Each structure stands twice: as structure tokens, then as C-alpha cells.
């Protein structure tokens, strides 16, 4: 996923989780017909998906550097 979409999902998920707080519910008067824990769970899942797409899903593959013998490359060495 694109990082922009990931950041949008992070913000949307955080707003959904914050919307379950009592003082926010009193000011917004938003009723989705779901219980607070379900709304918080949905927001948390959206937040985790956004966090994963922003940078949590990078692979930890080791980098390879060439081994030279004179001007020729004779092999590759893995660097951690």
C-alpha cells in the first residue's frame, strides 16, 4: 500500500478509537448502533493496518556487497 493511504488509515483509526471516549460521545452525539468495544476494535484494526502499511511491513533481508579480486567481482558477502 502507499504510505499516504497508510497515514490516512492511521488518522481514521485513531479518530474512531477516540470517538468511543465518553466526553467525545457527549459533544458529538454520534450513535452508530454498535457497542463501544466493537467500535474501538474496528478502529484499532484500521489503525494497525495503517501502521503496517506505513513501515511495519518491511522485510529484513540482509544486504549483499561484492567481493573484489582486483577489478573483478568474485563473489558476494552478506552484511547484517
PDB file of N, CA, C and O in Angstrom:
ATOM      1  N   UNK A   1       0.828  -1.187   0.000  1.00  0.00           N
ATOM      2  CA  UNK A   1       0.000   0.000   0.000  1.00  0.00           C
ATOM      3  C   UNK A   1       0.875   1.255   0.000  1.00  0.00           C
ATOM      4  O   UNK A   1       2.032   1.235   0.421  1.00  0.00           O
ATOM      5  N   UNK A   2       0.305   2.302  -0.468  1.00  0.00           N
ATOM      6  CA  UNK A   2       1.006   3.571  -0.499  1.00  0.00           C
ATOM      7  C   UNK A   2       1.098   4.146   0.916  1.00  0.00           C
ATOM      8  O   UNK A   2       0.207   3.927   1.737  1.00  0.00           O
ATOM      9  N   UNK A   3       2.169   4.877   1.196  1.00  0.00           N
ATOM     10  CA  UNK A   3       2.340   5.449   2.534  1.00  0.00           C
ATOM     11  C   UNK A   3       1.279   6.499   2.850  1.00  0.00           C
ATOM     12  O   UNK A   3       0.887   6.649   4.007  1.00  0.00           O
ATOM     13  N   UNK A   4       0.814   7.221   1.846  1.00  0.00           N
ATOM     14  CA  UNK A   4      -0.226   8.220   2.081  1.00  0.00           C
ATOM     15  C   UNK A   4      -1.509   7.554   2.573  1.00  0.00           C
ATOM     16  O   UNK A   4      -2.163   8.044   3.494  1.00  0.00           O
ATOM     17  N   UNK A   5      -1.855   6.441   1.955  1.00  0.00           N
ATOM     18  CA  UNK A   5      -3.037   5.698   2.382  1.00  0.00           C
ATOM     19  C   UNK A   5      -2.836   5.177   3.799  1.00  0.00           C
ATOM     20  O   UNK A   5      -3.772   5.162   4.598  1.00  0.00           O
ATOM     21  N   UNK A   6      -1.623   4.752   4.108  1.00  0.00           N
ATOM     22  CA  UNK A   6      -1.322   4.278   5.447  1.00  0.00           C
ATOM     23  C   UNK A   6      -1.490   5.359   6.496  1.00  0.00           C
ATOM     24  O   UNK A   6      -2.036   5.108   7.570  1.00  0.00           O
ATOM     25  N   UNK A   7      -1.025   6.555   6.191  1.00  0.00           N
ATOM     26  CA  UNK A   7      -1.189   7.669   7.134  1.00  0.00           C
ATOM     27  C   UNK A   7      -2.662   8.035   7.303  1.00  0.00           C
ATOM     28  O   UNK A   7      -3.103   8.367   8.404  1.00  0.00           O
ATOM     29  N   UNK A   8      -3.415   7.974   6.213  1.00  0.00           N
ATOM     30  CA  UNK A   8      -4.842   8.256   6.309  1.00  0.00           C
ATOM     31  C   UNK A   8      -5.524   7.211   7.187  1.00  0.00           C
ATOM     32  O   UNK A   8      -6.371   7.553   8.012  1.00  0.00           O
ATOM     33  N   UNK A   9      -5.163   5.942   7.014  1.00  0.00           N
ATOM     34  CA  UNK A   9      -5.735   4.884   7.842  1.00  0.00           C
ATOM     35  C   UNK A   9      -5.341   5.050   9.306  1.00  0.00           C
ATOM     36  O   UNK A   9      -6.147   4.773  10.194  1.00  0.00           O
ATOM     37  N   UNK A  10      -4.114   5.498   9.570  1.00  0.00           N
ATOM     38  CA  UNK A  10      -3.699   5.761  10.945  1.00  0.00           C
ATOM     39  C   UNK A  10      -4.586   6.821  11.594  1.00  0.00           C
ATOM     40  O   UNK A  10      -5.046   6.649  12.722  1.00  0.00           O
ATOM     41  N   UNK A  11      -4.819   7.910  10.878  1.00  0.00           N
ATOM     42  CA  UNK A  11      -5.624   9.004  11.425  1.00  0.00           C
ATOM     43  C   UNK A  11      -7.076   8.566  11.610  1.00  0.00           C
ATOM     44  O   UNK A  11      -7.684   8.846  12.643  1.00  0.00           O
ATOM     45  N   UNK A  12      -7.628   7.881  10.611  1.00  0.00           N
ATOM     46  CA  UNK A  12      -9.020   7.435  10.700  1.00  0.00           C
ATOM     47  C   UNK A  12      -9.190   6.446  11.849  1.00  0.00           C
ATOM     48  O   UNK A  12     -10.151   6.543  12.612  1.00  0.00           O
ATOM     49  N   UNK A  13      -8.264   5.495  11.979  1.00  0.00           N
ATOM     50  CA  UNK A  13      -8.339   4.531  13.071  1.00  0.00           C
ATOM     51  C   UNK A  13      -8.240   5.189  14.430  1.00  0.00           C
ATOM     52  O   UNK A  13      -8.967   4.825  15.354  1.00  0.00           O
ATOM     53  N   UNK A  14      -7.345   6.155  14.557  1.00  0.00           N
ATOM     54  CA  UNK A  14      -7.202   6.868  15.833  1.00  0.00           C
ATOM     55  C   UNK A  14      -8.462   7.664  16.150  1.00  0.00           C
ATOM     56  O   UNK A  14      -8.894   7.698  17.303  1.00  0.00           O
ATOM     57  N   UNK A  15      -9.058   8.304  15.147  1.00  0.00           N
ATOM     58  CA  UNK A  15     -10.290   9.059  15.380  1.00  0.00           C
ATOM     59  C   UNK A  15     -11.450   8.155  15.783  1.00  0.00           C
ATOM     60  O   UNK A  15     -12.275   8.530  16.616  1.00  0.00           O
ATOM     61  N   UNK A  16     -11.511   6.973  15.195  1.00  0.00           N
ATOM     62  CA  UNK A  16     -12.569   6.034  15.563  1.00  0.00           C
ATOM     63  C   UNK A  16     -12.395   5.571  17.001  1.00  0.00           C
ATOM     64  O   UNK A  16     -13.367   5.485  17.751  1.00  0.00           O
ATOM     65  N   UNK A  17     -11.156   5.274  17.386  1.00  0.00           N
ATOM     66  CA  UNK A  17     -10.908   4.847  18.767  1.00  0.00           C
ATOM     67  C   UNK A  17     -11.217   5.978  19.738  1.00  0.00           C
ATOM     68  O   UNK A  17     -11.805   5.739  20.794  1.00  0.00           O
ATOM     69  N   UNK A  18     -10.833   7.197  19.401  1.00  0.00           N
ATOM     70  CA  UNK A  18     -11.091   8.347  20.280  1.00  0.00           C
ATOM     71  C   UNK A  18     -12.589   8.630  20.380  1.00  0.00           C
ATOM     72  O   UNK A  18     -13.055   9.145  21.397  1.00  0.00           O
ATOM     73  N   UNK A  19     -13.342   8.298  19.338  1.00  0.00           N
ATOM     74  CA  UNK A  19     -14.781   8.565  19.363  1.00  0.00           C
ATOM     75  C   UNK A  19     -15.515   7.716  20.398  1.00  0.00           C
ATOM     76  O   UNK A  19     -16.676   7.998  20.697  1.00  0.00           O
ATOM     77  N   UNK A  20     -14.878   6.691  20.951  1.00  0.00           N
ATOM     78  CA  UNK A  20     -15.524   5.868  21.970  1.00  0.00           C
ATOM     79  C   UNK A  20     -15.383   6.451  23.368  1.00  0.00           C
ATOM     80  O   UNK A  20     -15.992   5.936  24.306  1.00  0.00           O
ATOM     81  N   UNK A  21     -14.596   7.511  23.535  1.00  0.00           N
ATOM     82  CA  UNK A  21     -14.444   8.132  24.847  1.00  0.00           C
ATOM     83  C   UNK A  21     -15.718   8.881  25.222  1.00  0.00           C
ATOM     84  O   UNK A  21     -16.419   9.412  24.361  1.00  0.00           O
ATOM     85  N   UNK A  22     -16.002   8.915  26.518  1.00  0.00           N
ATOM     86  CA  UNK A  22     -17.264   9.498  26.991  1.00  0.00           C
ATOM     87  C   UNK A  22     -17.412  10.977  26.657  1.00  0.00           C
ATOM     88  O   UNK A  22     -18.462  11.393  26.167  1.00  0.00           O
ATOM     89  N   UNK A  23     -16.374  11.780  26.916  1.00  0.00           N
ATOM     90  CA  UNK A  23     -16.509  13.219  26.666  1.00  0.00           C
ATOM     91  C   UNK A  23     -16.618  13.526  25.183  1.00  0.00           C
ATOM     92  O   UNK A  23     -17.207  14.541  24.813  1.00  0.00           O
ATOM     93  N   UNK A  24     -16.067  12.678  24.324  1.00  0.00           N
ATOM     94  CA  UNK A  24     -16.203  12.887  22.880  1.00  0.00           C
ATOM     95  C   UNK A  24     -17.615  12.500  22.441  1.00  0.00           C
ATOM     96  O   UNK A  24     -18.214  13.179  21.607  1.00  0.00           O
ATOM     97  N   UNK A  25     -18.146  11.413  22.999  1.00  0.00           N
ATOM     98  CA  UNK A  25     -19.503  10.995  22.640  1.00  0.00           C
ATOM     99  C   UNK A  25     -20.541  12.027  23.074  1.00  0.00           C
ATOM    100  O   UNK A  25     -21.552  12.213  22.397  1.00  0.00           O
ATOM    101  N   UNK A  26     -20.293  12.701  24.205  1.00  0.00           N
ATOM    102  CA  UNK A  26     -21.241  13.715  24.669  1.00  0.00           C
ATOM    103  C   UNK A  26     -21.237  14.949  23.772  1.00  0.00           C
ATOM    104  O   UNK A  26     -22.281  15.570  23.575  1.00  0.00           O
ATOM    105  N   UNK A  27     -20.087  15.309  23.230  1.00  0.00           N
ATOM    106  CA  UNK A  27     -20.007  16.505  22.391  1.00  0.00           C
ATOM    107  C   UNK A  27     -20.451  16.245  20.951  1.00  0.00           C
ATOM    108  O   UNK A  27     -21.028  17.126  20.313  1.00  0.00           O
ATOM    109  N   UNK A  28     -20.189  15.051  20.437  1.00  0.00           N
ATOM    110  CA  UNK A  28     -20.512  14.766  19.039  1.00  0.00           C
ATOM    111  C   UNK A  28     -21.925  14.217  18.879  1.00  0.00           C
ATOM    112  O   UNK A  28     -22.567  14.478  17.862  1.00  0.00           O
ATOM    113  N   UNK A  29     -22.416  13.478  19.840  1.00  0.00           N
ATOM    114  CA  UNK A  29     -23.732  12.828  19.781  1.00  0.00           C
ATOM    115  C   UNK A  29     -23.818  11.889  18.583  1.00  0.00           C
ATOM    116  O   UNK A  29     -24.786  11.913  17.823  1.00  0.00           O
ATOM    117  N   UNK A  30     -22.789  11.065  18.432  1.00  0.00           N
ATOM    118  CA  UNK A  30     -22.726  10.120  17.324  1.00  0.00           C
ATOM    119  C   UNK A  30     -23.154   8.746  17.826  1.00  0.00           C
ATOM    120  O   UNK A  30     -22.584   8.232  18.789  1.00  0.00           O
ATOM    121  N   UNK A  31     -24.157   8.148  17.178  1.00  0.00           N
ATOM    122  CA  UNK A  31     -24.628   6.834  17.567  1.00  0.00           C
ATOM    123  C   UNK A  31     -24.576   5.921  16.350  1.00  0.00           C
ATOM    124  O   UNK A  31     -25.341   6.095  15.401  1.00  0.00           O
ATOM    125  N   UNK A  32     -23.668   4.945  16.383  1.00  0.00           N
ATOM    126  CA  UNK A  32     -23.509   4.033  15.259  1.00  0.00           C
ATOM    127  C   UNK A  32     -24.330   2.763  15.416  1.00  0.00           C
ATOM    128  O   UNK A  32     -24.431   1.974  14.477  1.00  0.00           O
ATOM    129  N   UNK A  33     -24.909   2.558  16.573  1.00  0.00           N
ATOM    130  CA  UNK A  33     -25.674   1.347  16.812  1.00  0.00           C
ATOM    131  C   UNK A  33     -24.815   0.167  17.214  1.00  0.00           C
ATOM    132  O   UNK A  33     -25.316  -0.955  17.291  1.00  0.00           O
ATOM    133  N   UNK A  34     -23.550   0.385  17.471  1.00  0.00           N
ATOM    134  CA  UNK A  34     -22.632  -0.663  17.912  1.00  0.00           C
ATOM    135  C   UNK A  34     -22.173  -0.350  19.330  1.00  0.00           C
ATOM    136  O   UNK A  34     -22.219   0.797  19.775  1.00  0.00           O
ATOM    137  N   UNK A  35     -21.734  -1.380  20.026  1.00  0.00           N
ATOM    138  CA  UNK A  35     -21.207  -1.148  21.371  1.00  0.00           C
ATOM    139  C   UNK A  35     -19.831  -0.482  21.279  1.00  0.00           C
ATOM    140  O   UNK A  35     -19.174  -0.526  20.239  1.00  0.00           O
ATOM    141  N   UNK A  36     -19.413   0.129  22.380  1.00  0.00           N
ATOM    142  CA  UNK A  36     -18.148   0.871  22.387  1.00  0.00           C
ATOM    143  C   UNK A  36     -16.949  -0.022  22.093  1.00  0.00           C
ATOM    144  O   UNK A  36     -16.024   0.385  21.390  1.00  0.00           O
ATOM    145  N   UNK A  37     -16.966  -1.238  22.633  1.00  0.00           N
ATOM    146  CA  UNK A  37     -15.807  -2.109  22.410  1.00  0.00           C
ATOM    147  C   UNK A  37     -15.716  -2.554  20.958  1.00  0.00           C
ATOM    148  O   UNK A  37     -14.614  -2.762  20.450  1.00  0.00           O
ATOM    149  N   UNK A  38     -16.863  -2.706  20.270  1.00  0.00           N
ATOM    150  CA  UNK A  38     -16.820  -3.065  18.842  1.00  0.00           C
ATOM    151  C   UNK A  38     -16.252  -1.922  18.004  1.00  0.00           C
ATOM    152  O   UNK A  38     -15.446  -2.141  17.100  1.00  0.00           O
ATOM    153  N   UNK A  39     -16.678  -0.719  18.312  1.00  0.00           N
ATOM    154  CA  UNK A  39     -16.172   0.450  17.581  1.00  0.00           C
ATOM    155  C   UNK A  39     -14.678   0.616  17.834  1.00  0.00           C
ATOM    156  O   UNK A  39     -13.919   0.912  16.911  1.00  0.00           O
ATOM    157  N   UNK A  40     -14.249   0.422  19.095  1.00  0.00           N
ATOM    158  CA  UNK A  40     -12.826   0.530  19.419  1.00  0.00           C
ATOM    159  C   UNK A  40     -12.030  -0.566  18.721  1.00  0.00           C
ATOM    160  O   UNK A  40     -10.906  -0.326  18.278  1.00  0.00           O
ATOM    161  N   UNK A  41     -12.592  -1.754  18.619  1.00  0.00           N
ATOM    162  CA  UNK A  41     -11.906  -2.857  17.934  1.00  0.00           C
ATOM    163  C   UNK A  41     -11.750  -2.564  16.447  1.00  0.00           C
ATOM    164  O   UNK A  41     -10.684  -2.789  15.874  1.00  0.00           O
ATOM    165  N   UNK A  42     -12.800  -2.068  15.832  1.00  0.00           N
ATOM    166  CA  UNK A  42     -12.741  -1.718  14.401  1.00  0.00           C
ATOM    167  C   UNK A  42     -11.710  -0.610  14.174  1.00  0.00           C
ATOM    168  O   UNK A  42     -10.918  -0.682  13.234  1.00  0.00           O
ATOM    169  N   UNK A  43     -11.720   0.403  15.023  1.00  0.00           N
ATOM    170  CA  UNK A  43     -10.739   1.483  14.904  1.00  0.00           C
ATOM    171  C   UNK A  43      -9.324   0.991  15.119  1.00  0.00           C
ATOM    172  O   UNK A  43      -8.399   1.428  14.434  1.00  0.00           O
ATOM    173  N   UNK A  44      -9.146   0.079  16.072  1.00  0.00           N
ATOM    174  CA  UNK A  44      -7.818  -0.478  16.322  1.00  0.00           C
ATOM    175  C   UNK A  44      -7.302  -1.283  15.149  1.00  0.00           C
ATOM    176  O   UNK A  44      -6.120  -1.217  14.815  1.00  0.00           O
ATOM    177  N   UNK A  45      -8.183  -2.040  14.525  1.00  0.00           N
ATOM    178  CA  UNK A  45      -7.775  -2.825  13.354  1.00  0.00           C
ATOM    179  C   UNK A  45      -7.386  -1.907  12.204  1.00  0.00           C
ATOM    180  O   UNK A  45      -6.384  -2.149  11.531  1.00  0.00           O
ATOM    181  N   UNK A  46      -8.161  -0.862  11.975  1.00  0.00           N
ATOM    182  CA  UNK A  46      -7.820   0.104  10.921  1.00  0.00           C
ATOM    183  C   UNK A  46      -6.493   0.784  11.235  1.00  0.00           C
ATOM    184  O   UNK A  46      -5.681   1.007  10.337  1.00  0.00           O
ATOM    185  N   UNK A  47      -6.268   1.117  12.512  1.00  0.00           N
ATOM    186  CA  UNK A  47      -5.017   1.743  12.924  1.00  0.00           C
ATOM    187  C   UNK A  47      -3.832   0.808  12.687  1.00  0.00           C
ATOM    188  O   UNK A  47      -2.787   1.253  12.210  1.00  0.00           O
ATOM    189  N   UNK A  48      -3.974  -0.470  13.009  1.00  0.00           N
ATOM    190  CA  UNK A  48      -2.884  -1.438  12.830  1.00  0.00           C
ATOM    191  C   UNK A  48      -2.586  -1.638  11.345  1.00  0.00           C
ATOM    192  O   UNK A  48      -1.421  -1.733  10.959  1.00  0.00           O
ATOM    193  N   UNK A  49      -3.614  -1.704  10.517  1.00  0.00           N
ATOM    194  CA  UNK A  49      -3.392  -1.827   9.075  1.00  0.00           C
ATOM    195  C   UNK A  49      -2.633  -0.615   8.544  1.00  0.00           C
ATOM    196  O   UNK A  49      -1.733  -0.757   7.716  1.00  0.00           O
ATOM    197  N   UNK A  50      -2.995   0.574   9.018  1.00  0.00           N
ATOM    198  CA  UNK A  50      -2.280   1.789   8.600  1.00  0.00           C
ATOM    199  C   UNK A  50      -0.839   1.784   9.059  1.00  0.00           C
ATOM    200  O   UNK A  50       0.055   2.174   8.308  1.00  0.00           O
ATOM    201  N   UNK A  51      -0.602   1.341  10.302  1.00  0.00           N
ATOM    202  CA  UNK A  51       0.772   1.293  10.811  1.00  0.00           C
ATOM    203  C   UNK A  51       1.602   0.281  10.042  1.00  0.00           C
ATOM    204  O   UNK A  51       2.781   0.518   9.779  1.00  0.00           O
ATOM    205  N   UNK A  52       1.010  -0.832   9.682  1.00  0.00           N
ATOM    206  CA  UNK A  52       1.725  -1.853   8.919  1.00  0.00           C
ATOM    207  C   UNK A  52       2.083  -1.336   7.529  1.00  0.00           C
ATOM    208  O   UNK A  52       3.181  -1.594   7.037  1.00  0.00           O
ATOM    209  N   UNK A  53       1.168  -0.609   6.895  1.00  0.00           N
ATOM    210  CA  UNK A  53       1.436  -0.125   5.546  1.00  0.00           C
ATOM    211  C   UNK A  53       2.420   1.039   5.531  1.00  0.00           C
ATOM    212  O   UNK A  53       3.086   1.263   4.520  1.00  0.00           O
ATOM    213  N   UNK A  54       2.527   1.789   6.634  1.00  0.00           N
ATOM    214  CA  UNK A  54       3.465   2.908   6.680  1.00  0.00           C
ATOM    215  C   UNK A  54       4.900   2.411   6.791  1.00  0.00           C
ATOM    216  O   UNK A  54       5.794   2.986   6.170  1.00  0.00           O
ATOM    217  N   UNK A  55       5.140   1.373   7.556  1.00  0.00           N
ATOM    218  CA  UNK A  55       6.526   0.955   7.666  1.00  0.00           C
ATOM    219  C   UNK A  55       6.759  -0.315   8.424  1.00  0.00           C
ATOM    220  O   UNK A  55       7.897  -0.780   8.488  1.00  0.00           O
ATOM    221  N   UNK A  56       5.752  -0.895   8.997  1.00  0.00           N
ATOM    222  CA  UNK A  56       5.955  -2.097   9.788  1.00  0.00           C
ATOM    223  C   UNK A  56       6.158  -3.340   8.953  1.00  0.00           C
ATOM    224  O   UNK A  56       6.591  -4.360   9.490  1.00  0.00           O
ATOM    225  N   UNK A  57       5.873  -3.306   7.691  1.00  0.00           N
ATOM    226  CA  UNK A  57       5.943  -4.495   6.867  1.00  0.00           C
ATOM    227  C   UNK A  57       7.205  -4.631   6.049  1.00  0.00           C
ATOM    228  O   UNK A  57       7.233  -5.378   5.071  1.00  0.00           O
ATOM    229  N   UNK A  58       8.236  -3.930   6.427  1.00  0.00           N
ATOM    230  CA  UNK A  58       9.487  -4.020   5.671  1.00  0.00           C
ATOM    231  C   UNK A  58      10.162  -5.350   5.922  1.00  0.00           C
ATOM    232  O   UNK A  58      10.180  -5.850   7.047  1.00  0.00           O
ATOM    233  N   UNK A  59      10.713  -5.915   4.872  1.00  0.00           N
ATOM    234  CA  UNK A  59      11.421  -7.180   5.031  1.00  0.00           C
ATOM    235  C   UNK A  59      12.817  -6.925   5.576  1.00  0.00           C
ATOM    236  O   UNK A  59      13.418  -5.882   5.319  1.00  0.00           O
ATOM    237  N   UNK A  60      13.313  -7.868   6.314  1.00  0.00           N
ATOM    238  CA  UNK A  60      14.620  -7.739   6.951  1.00  0.00           C
ATOM    239  C   UNK A  60      15.669  -8.569   6.194  1.00  0.00           C
ATOM    240  O   UNK A  60      16.430  -9.322   6.802  1.00  0.00           O
ATOM    241  N   UNK A  61      15.698  -8.424   4.886  1.00  0.00           N
ATOM    242  CA  UNK A  61      16.633  -9.169   4.084  1.00  0.00           C
ATOM    243  C   UNK A  61      18.022  -8.556   4.213  1.00  0.00           C
ATOM    244  O   UNK A  61      18.176  -7.335   4.180  1.00  0.00           O
ATOM    245  N   UNK A  62      19.026  -9.407   4.358  1.00  0.00           N
ATOM    246  CA  UNK A  62      20.376  -8.897   4.511  1.00  0.00           C
ATOM    247  C   UNK A  62      20.895  -8.348   3.177  1.00  0.00           C
ATOM    248  O   UNK A  62      20.530  -8.832   2.106  1.00  0.00           O
ATOM    249  N   UNK A  63      21.728  -7.358   3.266  1.00  0.00           N
ATOM    250  CA  UNK A  63      22.266  -6.704   2.084  1.00  0.00           C
ATOM    251  C   UNK A  63      23.529  -7.438   1.656  1.00  0.00           C
ATOM    252  O   UNK A  63      24.303  -7.901   2.494  1.00  0.00           O
ATOM    253  N   UNK A  64      23.731  -7.541   0.358  1.00  0.00           N
ATOM    254  CA  UNK A  64      24.919  -8.202  -0.166  1.00  0.00           C
ATOM    255  C   UNK A  64      25.862  -7.155  -0.762  1.00  0.00           C
ATOM    256  O   UNK A  64      25.433  -6.248  -1.476  1.00  0.00           O
ATOM    257  N   UNK A  65      27.153  -7.300  -0.456  1.00  0.00           N
ATOM    258  CA  UNK A  65      28.175  -6.416  -1.015  1.00  0.00           C
ATOM    259  C   UNK A  65      29.151  -7.259  -1.826  1.00  0.00           C
ATOM    260  O   UNK A  65      29.433  -8.401  -1.463  1.00  0.00           O
ATOM    261  N   UNK A  66      29.667  -6.711  -2.915  1.00  0.00           N
ATOM    262  CA  UNK A  66      30.558  -7.501  -3.763  1.00  0.00           C
ATOM    263  C   UNK A  66      31.942  -7.687  -3.134  1.00  0.00           C
ATOM    264  O   UNK A  66      32.428  -6.835  -2.391  1.00  0.00           O
ATOM    265  N   UNK A  67      32.558  -8.828  -3.457  1.00  0.00           N
ATOM    266  CA  UNK A  67      33.935  -9.113  -3.063  1.00  0.00           C
ATOM    267  C   UNK A  67      34.781  -8.993  -4.340  1.00  0.00           C
ATOM    268  O   UNK A  67      34.549  -9.693  -5.326  1.00  0.00           O
ATOM    269  N   UNK A  68      35.754  -8.101  -4.294  1.00  0.00           N
ATOM    270  CA  UNK A  68      36.582  -7.850  -5.462  1.00  0.00           C
ATOM    271  C   UNK A  68      37.911  -8.575  -5.355  1.00  0.00           C
ATOM    272  O   UNK A  68      38.473  -8.711  -4.268  1.00  0.00           O
ATOM    273  N   UNK A  69      38.409  -9.041  -6.493  1.00  0.00           N
ATOM    274  CA  UNK A  69      39.780  -9.528  -6.641  1.00  0.00           C
ATOM    275  C   UNK A  69      40.359  -8.742  -7.805  1.00  0.00           C
ATOM    276  O   UNK A  69      40.183  -9.091  -8.972  1.00  0.00           O
ATOM    277  N   UNK A  70      41.055  -7.670  -7.448  1.00  0.00           N
ATOM    278  CA  UNK A  70      41.499  -6.729  -8.475  1.00  0.00           C
ATOM    279  C   UNK A  70      40.304  -5.900  -8.910  1.00  0.00           C
ATOM    280  O   UNK A  70      39.659  -5.240  -8.096  1.00  0.00           O
ATOM    281  N   UNK A  71      40.015  -5.943 -10.211  1.00  0.00           N
ATOM    282  CA  UNK A  71      38.854  -5.215 -10.724  1.00  0.00           C
ATOM    283  C   UNK A  71      37.649  -6.120 -10.934  1.00  0.00           C
ATOM    284  O   UNK A  71      36.572  -5.644 -11.292  1.00  0.00           O
ATOM    285  N   UNK A  72      37.816  -7.398 -10.719  1.00  0.00           N
ATOM    286  CA  UNK A  72      36.749  -8.360 -10.983  1.00  0.00           C
ATOM    287  C   UNK A  72      35.977  -8.687  -9.697  1.00  0.00           C
ATOM    288  O   UNK A  72      36.552  -8.756  -8.610  1.00  0.00           O
ATOM    289  N   UNK A  73      34.699  -8.882  -9.847  1.00  0.00           N
ATOM    290  CA  UNK A  73      33.876  -9.339  -8.728  1.00  0.00           C
ATOM    291  C   UNK A  73      33.924 -10.865  -8.704  1.00  0.00           C
ATOM    292  O   UNK A  73      33.578 -11.530  -9.680  1.00  0.00           O
ATOM    293  N   UNK A  74      34.360 -11.399  -7.572  1.00  0.00           N
ATOM    294  CA  UNK A  74      34.485 -12.866  -7.458  1.00  0.00           C
ATOM    295  C   UNK A  74      33.399 -13.467  -6.572  1.00  0.00           C
ATOM    296  O   UNK A  74      33.274 -14.691  -6.517  1.00  0.00           O
ATOM    297  N   UNK A  75      32.629 -12.668  -5.892  1.00  0.00           N
ATOM    298  CA  UNK A  75      31.560 -13.199  -5.063  1.00  0.00           C
ATOM    299  C   UNK A  75      30.851 -12.072  -4.339  1.00  0.00           C
ATOM    300  O   UNK A  75      31.149 -10.894  -4.538  1.00  0.00           O
ATOM    301  N   UNK A  76      29.907 -12.457  -3.498  1.00  0.00           N
ATOM    302  CA  UNK A  76      29.144 -11.502  -2.704  1.00  0.00           C
ATOM    303  C   UNK A  76      29.140 -11.937  -1.250  1.00  0.00           C
ATOM    304  O   UNK A  76      29.095 -13.127  -0.938  1.00  0.00           O
ATOM    305  N   UNK A  77      29.189 -10.951  -0.370  1.00  0.00           N
ATOM    306  CA  UNK A  77      29.176 -11.209   1.073  1.00  0.00           C
ATOM    307  C   UNK A  77      27.933 -10.548   1.641  1.00  0.00           C
ATOM    308  O   UNK A  77      27.571  -9.435   1.260  1.00  0.00           O
ATOM    309  N   UNK A  78      27.278 -11.262   2.570  1.00  0.00           N
ATOM    310  CA  UNK A  78      26.084 -10.716   3.213  1.00  0.00           C
ATOM    311  C   UNK A  78      26.470  -9.895   4.439  1.00  0.00           C
ATOM    312  O   UNK A  78      27.289 -10.316   5.256  1.00  0.00           O
ATOM    313  N   UNK A  79      25.863  -8.714   4.548  1.00  0.00           N
ATOM    314  CA  UNK A  79      26.108  -7.811   5.652  1.00  0.00           C
ATOM    315  C   UNK A  79      24.822  -7.726   6.467  1.00  0.00           C
ATOM    316  O   UNK A  79      23.742  -7.535   5.909  1.00  0.00           O
ATOM    317  N   UNK A  80      24.937  -7.869   7.792  1.00  0.00           N
ATOM    318  CA  UNK A  80      23.735  -7.817   8.639  1.00  0.00           C
ATOM    319  C   UNK A  80      23.345  -6.426   8.991  1.00  0.00           C
ATOM    320  O   UNK A  80      22.358  -6.222   9.696  1.00  0.00           O
TER     321      UNK A  80
END
